[in-house]
Amino acid sequence: MRVIGILGGMSWESTQGYYRALNEGVKAALGGFHSAKIVMVSVDFAEIEAMQQQGRLAGSR
């Protein structure tokens, strides 16, 4: 099985659907206790929001 790389969305809520769908697809295809091999990186939206408030993101205002 190949490893799937995911760059998460602006919050964990926006990423969970992809994570669930990938694992449900693997389970449906392989059965048993199989799950997807995933490497995931996500951002902390609080950091982005703080930069927006400070005007540090281009086009954020």
Secondary structure as UniProt FT lines:
FT   STRAND          3..7
FT   HELIX           12..30
FT   TURN            32..33
FT   STRAND          37..41
FT   HELIX           45..53
FT   TURN            54..55
FT   TURN            58..59
//
